[in-house]
Amino acid sequence: MSSDYTLARLQYATLVNRDDGNKIISGLAERWEATPTGATFTLRPGLTCSDGRPLNAADVAAALRRFADPANGGAGVAMAFGPGASPAFTADDRARTVTVKLDRPWSDLLVGLSLPNSGIVCAPGLKDPGALAQGPVPGAGSGGYTLTSARRGQGYTFKLRDGFTAFADYAQKPQGTRPKTLEVSLVPNESTLANQLSTGALEYGAFTGPDAARFRGGGYTVKVAPLLRMFVVFNQRPGRPGADAATRRAVAQALDPAAFNKVYGGRGEVMRSWSDSTSPCASTDAAPVPATDVAAARKALDGATLKITGTNAVAGGAGNAYVQEALRAAGARATLRNVDNATWATEVLGAGGDWDLTVMAHLNFPGTLTAGALMLTGEAPPKGRNFGAVRNADFTAALGRVAAAADRDAQCAAWARAQKALLESADVVPLSTVPVAFVLGRRADGVVVNGAPDPDNFRVKG
């Protein structure tokens, strides 16, 4: 899933892009004017779809309209327009402008429209969206590459489009030329991936384990960034232990985020919020988080039954096992179900399981606090995404102020209140990041922005 998400930008360009620090830069739009309740984008002149047909403002508005339609269940819609929003889109082909009007404030509009989820699908793809899931659809793309073949479970081939001019212009400037063909192989085993990278069969790979150490020096480029943000979330439905704030605080006291970090090699960042310090406005203050105190935890947890359900997709669930043992050391009767990611999503995210707490392994692609916050407020499944049924009025009120903030200072002030509310009540327990090492081969260069590679900007040197 993460590979598909990253590669989507090759085929489907976004109105804007994000540079490091969430700085908004040009995409299909050459300029824009934005407020918390909407934005007007002026498209670059001469844009085309992958079949050469002109890409005009009406096409872009139609693509955004379909993306935002709740009937389509599009991922990333809440991140782009706000939860439950009903945005309106208008276009002026002569002026090359697309206007987005929101029915309520949402200060992350530009960030949301920079994500691959909001990539613009041209008319042929909108007419036959089912075909997009099966393989290439001629003329559907708006990005710099076209998909020429898809080998399910094995890889993809992309071809560079002649004359495409809307690539992101990042502050980082990779060396070399943009490849005319990108061959993408899906290699699930990191040792196999390392072998292929070391022989030159591949020029890029991403590693969360020890194989990355093989590429220190020797002409390789290694760029390390946070991949997963790990934090505990409780099931706060009535009758569950997590509905009690004292129990949640005791669990937080039983856990040592630094020890959790060591489970994954100690290379991550101990977090003070549900995201790390690379996210704008993320707290680095330890004060709101209950400090590790096993003796104090034992007073509340001795003899308590706690059911942990966790995904084994990250190092076989090693972090889940640490949490279980830490809670047992504090006197709790802690049981653990380490399940595959699909089962975990059904039982925990879908609220179909018998669980009290989980270690959330958050793939925070946007690199923002908002991405995690959207899972901690609002309706519980199936109506919403609040899988722990968190009810924190101060947090929800602060999120409203975040959404209406007109500038970064106001946004960070509101986020400070939101984080304080959630952390002091131990609705989440921050742990650590699990970093990923992006390794570029001797002949390759590229950029990693906001913790993720942009395949649009891979280069071949020499």
Stockholm file with secondary structure:
# STOCKHOLM 1.0

chainA/1-462         MSSDYTLARLQYATLVNRDDGNKIISGLAERWEATPTGATFTLRPGLTCSDGRPLNAADVAAALRRFADPANGGAGVAMAFGPGASPAFTADDRARTVTVKLDRPWSDLLVGLSLPNSGIVCAPGLKDPGALAQGPVPGAGSGGYTLTSARRGQGYTFKLRDGFTAFADYAQKPQGTRPKTLEVSLVPNESTLANQLSTGALEYGAFTGPDAARFRGGGYTVKVAPLLRMFVVFNQRPGRPGADAATRRAVAQALDPAAFNKVYGGRGEVMRSWSDSTSPCASTDAAPVPATDVAAARKALDGATLKITGTNAVAGGAGNAYVQEALRAAGARATLRNVDNATWATEVLGAGGDWDLTVMAHLNFPGTLTAGALMLTGEAPPKGRNFGAVRNADFTAALGRVAAAADRDAQCAAWARAQKALLESADVVPLSTVPVAFVLGRRADGVVVNGAPDPDNFRVKG
#=GR chainA/1-462 SS CHHHHHHHHHHSCCSEEEEGGGEEEESSEEEEEEETTEEEEEECTTCBCTTSCBCCHHHHHHHHHHHHCGGGTCTTHHHHHCTTCCCEEEEETTTTEEEEECSSCCTTHHHHTTSGGGCCCCHHHHHCHHHHTTSCCTTCCCSSEEEEEEETTTEEEEEECTTCCCCCCCSSCCCSBCCSEEEEECCCCHHHHHHHHHHTSCSEEEESSGGGGGGSSTTCEEEEEEEEEEEEEECCSTTSGGGSHHHHHHHHHHCCHHHHHHHTTSCSCBCSSSSCTTSTTCCCCCTTSCCCCHHHHHHHHTTCEEEEEEESTTGGGHHHHHHHHHHHHTTCEEEEEEECHHHHIIIIITSCSCCSEEEEEEECTTCSHHHHHTTSSSCCTTTSSCTTCCCCHHHHHHHHHHHHCCSHHHHHHHHHHHHHHHHHTTSEEEEEEEEEEEEECTTEECCEETTEECGGGCEECC
#=GC SS_cons         CHHHHHHHHHHSCCSEEEEGGGEEEESSEEEEEEETTEEEEEECTTCBCTTSCBCCHHHHHHHHHHHHCGGGTCTTHHHHHCTTCCCEEEEETTTTEEEEECSSCCTTHHHHTTSGGGCCCCHHHHHCHHHHTTSCCTTCCCSSEEEEEEETTTEEEEEECTTCCCCCCCSSCCCSBCCSEEEEECCCCHHHHHHHHHHTSCSEEEESSGGGGGGSSTTCEEEEEEEEEEEEEECCSTTSGGGSHHHHHHHHHHCCHHHHHHHTTSCSCBCSSSSCTTSTTCCCCCTTSCCCCHHHHHHHHTTCEEEEEEESTTGGGHHHHHHHHHHHHTTCEEEEEEECHHHHIIIIITSCSCCSEEEEEEECTTCSHHHHHTTSSSCCTTTSSCTTCCCCHHHHHHHHHHHHCCSHHHHHHHHHHHHHHHHHTTSEEEEEEEEEEEEECTTEECCEETTEECGGGCEECC
//
